[in-house]
Amino acid sequence: MATNKPKWIRKDLLGLGDLSREEIELILDTAYSFKEISTRQIKKVPALRGKMVVNLFYEPSTRTRVSFEVAAKRLSADVINVAVETSSVKKGETLADTGRNIQALKADIIVVRHNCSGAALMLARHLDISVVNAGDGWHEHPTQALLDIFTLKEKMGKISGLNVVIVGDIAHSRVARSNIWGLTKLGANVVVCAPPVLIPAAIEQMGVRISHNIEEALENADAVNVLRMQFERDELGAFPKQMEYFRNFGITKERLGKAKRDIIVMHPGPLNRGIEMSSEVADGANSVILEQVTNGIAVRMAVLFLVAQGREKSR
Ligand code: CP
């Protein structure tokens, strides 16, 4: 009997802006089916046995790099982590040439993080093997948004109709952009909240509402996703000072006290305690920050599994 189940045909995952609602739902459903594997005594299935995954990170990472490695190993793939600092990148090799050489070494999937927006797309166009974007400049961080949305759906049972606030450095945040694409495609109402200097021009065209007042933004929120203040990207010295930011936008117990009692507090990490939120909130009953990290494994298993299938179909 014919089914209407969506099929995955892409060899790469570059961003959520490219994906349909059905493709996002397929990743989430696949992740649900994989989550249970991490609770088994033997946390491994043979789905990617014989495949090779290369982690190529040009920027620091803890959660994303480690969870891609764990996800690949749960699927029985071989994993190579390229230490960019001690690689031939330091001798001037381009990203495309590094990718071509990794392909020549018979890798099947490259997971790439780079400080340039579009780096993953450029690599994908040069290579026949799969490319997964683990964060490119200010552009997208699709697997972070997928794990945020997965966690939210797990907690709330749905995404459509939820009121989600994204607070913080929206201007420089690939996490914000991917979350906005994903959440709006799945029918959530998204508010971005920050001082004007941290809100990019024309962000409303992505289907979000802007607020500069965190108390007002939190009033009807089902969830708040608190972004890291990326002070390292403050090239013009235009960011508010840390204490000023915390005073005006920091998520505190007092501010949460005026929001819905069961509001979900998320943060992609790494967290600056006392700047984006108080420790009381980060470690409190509403926080799902560490559940997000755990869910990153299942989501990244789903992504690796699907792009590997997509590559087979594209050959
Ligand atoms: N959220 C996130 O991307 O964390 P890492 O930089 O530690 O990977």
Boltz pocket constraint, residues with backbone or C-beta under 6 A from the ligand:
constraints:
  - pocket:
      binder: B
      contacts: [[A, 60], [A, 61], [A, 62], [A, 63], [A, 64], [A, 65], [A, 134], [A, 135], [A, 144], [A, 268], [A, 269], [A, 270]]
      max_distance: 6.0
